[in-house]
Amino acid sequence: MADDVRKRLVNTIFYLVNLLVLSNFLMFRFSSNPNILTLDVTIISWIIFIAALLSVNIWAYYSYYKKPK
């Protein structure tokens, strides 16, 4: 029972962390001036988004998902 609760909480944490990164990325994309969104800026923003998503998921995995020994 406690393992199910822990798994549900960990899944909720992963969902919220990914949602936070996505919302920050979309906020940057939609609040930016369309004149500055060149191909270079778009590529750089996607690279930063993917790097942030990977790093946050790796941090969350080692902090919450991986069971202590």
C-alpha positions in Angstrom: 0.0 0.0 0.0 2.7 2.5 0.9 4.6 1.6 -2.2 1.6 2.5 -4.4 1.2 5.8 -2.6 4.9 6.5 -3.1 4.7 5.6 -6.8 1.7 7.8 -7.3 3.5 10.8 -5.6 6.7 10.2 -7.7 4.6 10.2 -10.9 2.9 13.4 -9.8 6.3 15.0 -9.1 7.6 14.0 -12.6 4.4 15.3 -14.2 4.6 18.6 -12.4 8.3 19.1 -13.1 7.9 18.4 -16.8 4.8 20.7 -16.9 6.9 23.5 -15.2 9.7 23.2 -17.8 7.2 23.1 -20.7 5.3 26.1 -19.4 8.5 28.2 -19.0 9.4 27.2 -22.6 6.0 28.2 -24.0 6.0 31.4 -22.0 9.3 32.4 -23.6 8.1 31.4 -27.1 4.7 33.2 -26.9 5.9 36.3 -25.0 8.9 36.9 -27.3 8.8 39.5 -30.0 8.1 37.7 -33.3 10.8 39.8 -35.0 13.5 38.2 -32.9 12.4 34.6 -33.4 14.8 33.8 -36.2 15.9 30.3 -37.1 19.0 30.6 -34.9 16.9 31.7 -31.8 14.4 28.9 -32.5 17.1 26.3 -32.6 18.9 27.6 -29.5 15.6 27.8 -27.6 14.7 24.2 -28.5 18.2 23.0 -27.5 17.8 24.8 -24.1 14.4 23.3 -23.7 15.6 19.7 -24.4 18.6 20.2 -22.1 16.4 21.6 -19.3 14.0 18.7 -19.7 16.7 16.1 -19.6 18.5 17.6 -16.6 15.3 18.1 -14.6 14.2 14.5 -15.3 17.6 13.2 -14.3 17.6 15.2 -11.1 14.0 14.1 -10.3 15.0 10.4 -11.0 17.9 10.5 -8.6 16.0 12.5 -6.0 12.7 10.8 -5.9 12.4 7.7 -8.1 15.5 5.8 -7.3 15.0 3.9 -4.1 17.6 4.3 -1.4 19.8 1.3 -0.7 
